[in-house]
Amino acid sequence: MKNRGFAAIGAGVLAIAALMALGAAQIGGDAGYGGVGPAFLPWLVSGALAVLGAALIVSALRHAAPLVEAPAFPPRWRAMAWVSLGLLANAALIEHVGFVASCALLFALGARGFRIGQDQTPSRTVTLRDAALGAAISAPVFWIFTKVLGLTLPALTRGGWI
């Protein structure tokens, strides 16, 4: 069989569906006025995963030829390192420098990684522009979460405006 990988992925998806169903069976609670309870969404997701896993297995078994060919491109380790650095820096710094600054740094380092992945050499100006764009995107998100939704995000100032 040429599509063993697809069959294995389908079996893995079925296993995840079974684990989600096991977890959904342990969720208690009565259905609300809409007729659905707290376990509805986990059951829905586990059912969808079961259908997709079974479809992957059936597709792998029915096709004798390979379903897809692996693309031939070199791994971009430097690009992945920059994106990973952005994620780790965000996790490490969010409590110390605030949501907006850490997300701006994440955006700038992630964008740098994606540019390096496209064989571009980002300049300092481009990286600073990406940081400013990251701050411009994360500041309204911070404001909406803290002021409109009433959720607490790490702020840089005591007043919580940034």
C-alpha positions as CSV (number, residue, x, y, z in Angstrom):
1,M,0.0,0.0,0.0
2,K,1.5,3.3,-1.1
3,N,-0.6,5.5,1.2
4,R,0.4,4.1,4.6
5,G,1.1,7.6,6.0
6,F,-2.4,8.7,5.2
7,A,-3.8,5.6,6.9
8,A,-1.7,6.2,9.9
9,I,-2.8,9.8,10.1
10,G,-6.4,8.7,9.9
11,A,-5.8,6.2,12.7
12,G,-4.3,9.0,14.8
13,V,-7.3,11.3,14.1
14,L,-9.6,8.4,15.1
15,A,-7.6,8.0,18.4
16,I,-7.9,11.7,19.1
17,A,-11.6,11.5,18.4
18,A,-11.9,8.6,20.9
19,L,-10.0,10.5,23.5
20,M,-12.3,13.6,23.0
21,A,-15.4,11.4,23.2
22,L,-14.0,9.9,26.4
23,G,-13.6,13.4,27.8
24,A,-17.0,14.5,26.6
25,A,-18.6,11.6,28.3
26,Q,-17.2,12.8,31.6
27,I,-18.7,16.3,31.3
28,G,-21.8,16.7,33.4
29,G,-24.5,19.3,33.3
30,D,-28.0,19.6,32.0
31,A,-29.1,21.0,28.7
32,G,-30.0,24.7,28.8
33,Y,-33.0,26.4,27.2
34,G,-31.5,25.7,23.8
35,G,-31.4,22.0,24.3
36,V,-27.6,21.7,24.4
37,G,-25.4,21.3,27.4
38,P,-21.7,21.9,28.1
39,A,-20.8,18.5,26.5
40,F,-22.4,19.4,23.1
41,L,-19.3,21.0,21.5
42,P,-16.8,18.3,22.6
43,W,-19.2,15.6,21.2
44,L,-19.6,17.6,18.0
45,V,-15.8,17.9,17.6
46,S,-15.1,14.3,18.4
47,G,-17.8,13.2,15.9
48,A,-16.3,15.4,13.2
49,L,-12.8,14.1,13.9
50,A,-14.1,10.5,13.7
51,V,-15.7,11.2,10.3
52,L,-12.5,12.8,9.0
53,G,-10.3,10.0,10.4
54,A,-12.4,7.4,8.8
55,A,-12.4,9.3,5.5
56,L,-8.6,9.5,5.5
57,I,-8.4,5.8,6.1
58,V,-10.9,4.9,3.3
59,S,-9.2,7.3,0.9
60,A,-5.8,5.8,1.7
61,L,-7.1,2.3,1.1
62,R,-9.0,3.0,-2.1
63,H,-6.2,4.7,-4.0
64,A,-3.4,2.6,-5.3
65,A,-1.3,5.5,-6.5
66,P,0.2,8.0,-4.0
67,L,-2.2,10.7,-3.1
68,V,0.4,13.5,-3.1
69,E,4.0,13.9,-3.7
70,A,6.2,15.5,-1.1
71,P,7.4,18.9,-2.2
72,A,11.1,19.3,-2.8
73,F,12.4,22.3,-0.9
74,P,15.1,22.7,1.7
75,P,14.2,23.2,5.4
76,R,14.2,26.8,6.6
77,W,15.8,26.3,10.0
78,R,16.8,30.0,10.4
79,A,13.3,31.1,9.6
80,M,11.8,28.7,12.1
81,A,14.3,29.8,14.7
82,W,13.3,33.5,14.4
83,V,9.6,32.6,14.6
84,S,10.2,30.4,17.6
85,L,12.3,33.1,19.2
86,G,9.3,35.5,18.8
87,L,7.0,33.0,20.5
88,L,9.3,32.3,23.4
89,A,10.1,36.0,23.9
90,N,6.4,36.8,24.0
91,A,5.8,34.1,26.6
92,A,8.8,35.2,28.7
93,L,8.2,39.0,28.5
94,I,4.5,39.5,28.5
95,E,4.3,39.8,32.3
96,H,7.3,42.2,32.4
97,V,6.8,44.6,29.5
98,G,3.1,44.3,28.9
99,F,0.8,42.8,26.3
100,V,1.4,45.5,23.6
101,A,5.2,45.5,23.7
102,S,5.5,41.7,23.9
103,C,3.1,41.2,21.0
104,A,4.9,43.9,18.9
105,L,8.1,42.0,19.5
106,L,6.4,38.7,18.5
107,F,5.1,40.3,15.3
108,A,8.5,41.8,14.4
109,L,10.4,38.6,15.0
110,G,7.8,36.4,13.3
111,A,7.8,38.7,10.3
112,R,11.6,38.6,10.2
113,G,11.4,34.8,10.2
114,F,8.9,34.7,7.4
115,R,11.0,37.1,5.3
116,I,14.1,35.0,5.9
117,G,12.1,31.9,4.9
118,Q,11.4,33.7,1.5
119,D,15.2,34.3,1.1
120,Q,14.9,38.0,1.8
121,T,17.3,40.0,4.0
122,P,15.2,42.2,6.3
123,S,16.9,45.5,7.2
124,R,16.6,47.3,10.5
125,T,14.2,49.7,9.1
126,V,11.9,46.9,8.0
127,T,12.1,45.2,11.4
128,L,11.3,48.5,13.2
129,R,8.4,49.0,10.8
130,D,7.2,45.5,11.6
131,A,7.5,46.3,15.4
132,A,5.4,49.5,14.9
133,L,2.8,47.5,12.9
134,G,2.7,44.9,15.6
135,A,2.1,47.6,18.2
136,A,-0.6,49.2,16.0
137,I,-2.4,45.8,15.8
138,S,-2.0,44.7,19.4
139,A,-2.9,48.1,21.1
140,P,-6.6,48.0,19.9
141,V,-6.7,44.3,20.8
142,F,-5.5,45.1,24.3
143,W,-8.0,48.0,24.6
144,I,-10.9,45.8,23.4
145,F,-10.0,43.0,25.8
146,T,-9.5,45.2,28.8
147,K,-12.0,48.0,28.4
148,V,-14.8,46.4,26.4
149,L,-14.7,42.8,27.5
150,G,-13.4,43.5,31.0
151,L,-10.6,40.8,30.8
152,T,-7.3,41.4,32.4
153,L,-4.2,41.4,30.2
154,P,-0.7,42.3,31.4
155,A,-0.2,46.1,31.2
156,L,3.0,48.2,31.2
157,T,1.5,51.0,33.3
158,R,-0.6,50.9,36.4
159,G,-3.4,52.7,34.7
160,G,-3.6,49.9,32.2
161,W,-3.8,52.0,29.0
162,I,-0.8,50.2,27.4
